Amino acid sequence: MKLLRLIPDNTRFGFMRFRRVSFPFSALASIVAVVAFLVFGMNVGIDFKGGTVVEMQAKGENRAEYAAVRDAAHKLGLGEVEVQEFGAAGKDVLLRVGLQPGGDDAQKQVIVKLRSAFEEKFEFRRVEIVGPRVSEELVQNGTIGVLLAILVVLVYLWFRYEWEFAVGAVIATMHDLLLTIGFFAVTQLQFDQTSIAAILSIIGYSLNDTVVVYDRVRELLRKYKKMTMAELLDLSMNTTLSRTVITSMTTILALVALAIFGGEAIRGFCLAMLFGVLIGTYSSIFIAAPILIYLGVKTGEGAASVTPQKP
């Protein structure tokens, strides 16, 4: 059975010739990301700012009309409001309202207004007020989670590859993380707990793509002793190009469908993942691979220095 190949086997595209453009471009994009983060900051959601969380369930045989619930909630004049579907399909609604100025009395007024607007058709299952202290803990826990994930990645790379490959993979991963943070800052896409999940997913996707490329590079280093490093990297990119294109395109198609039809609750997650998949694919080819040249990895006699290390 013939395997599906979107890219011909004899493709010989010169990726490494773009390294003199990709590195300055990525450096400039990273600076823009840092400046955007410092100037605009993150548009943090209710999870990280505090507010009121209400779980409602449609009464009887009624089904929740999420668009109508969202419109009714916005008309109450409570500022930022999030409406999500969860639990029983078509019946359960999770409603978040941003923290109101005026202390505890103002938060209690939010509950009163919500009950007057929805109590006729919905049963209130849970009502919670998320204070600033809880929100700060969520921010801290989310940050710690991301940092621990990166630390585990660093440990894995240290045992998986020689230091040149490990440094290259770390730089590519940090590049993707930084640009993703910049993406949130520039677009002012709401940053909440699902955004943390998106960042962790992007790190995993980028790392997986880089590892596939590096495995092929190490394999070819043992096979071709007289080829220049730039030529060997081009060959590695071209032999994994079909896999890269198929993986990226199937992921992008799924994310586009979810962004369009998945509803408001996961649109931000999908948009962040779309950006992450694109930037992760770019960094694997134009950052992680060519940086090996600058780190001194060589073919020929130097190839002996890239044999796998045992933990």
Secondary structure, DSSP 8 states (H G I E B T S, - for coil): -----SS-TT-----GGGHHHHHHHHHHHHHHHHHHHHHH--EE-HHHH-EEEEEEEE-TT----HHHHHHHHHTTT-SSEEEEE-SSTTTEEEEEEE--TTHHHHHHHHHHHHHHHHTTTEEEEEEEEE-HHHHHHHHHHHHHHHHHHHHHHHHHHHHHS-HHHHHHHHHHHHHHHHHHHHHHHHHT-EESHHHHHHHHHHHHHHHHHHHHHHHHHHHHHHH-SSS-HHHHHHHHHHHHHHHHHHHHHHHHHHHHHHHHHS-HHHHHHHHHHHHHHHHHHHHIIIIITTHHHHTT--SGGGGGGGS----
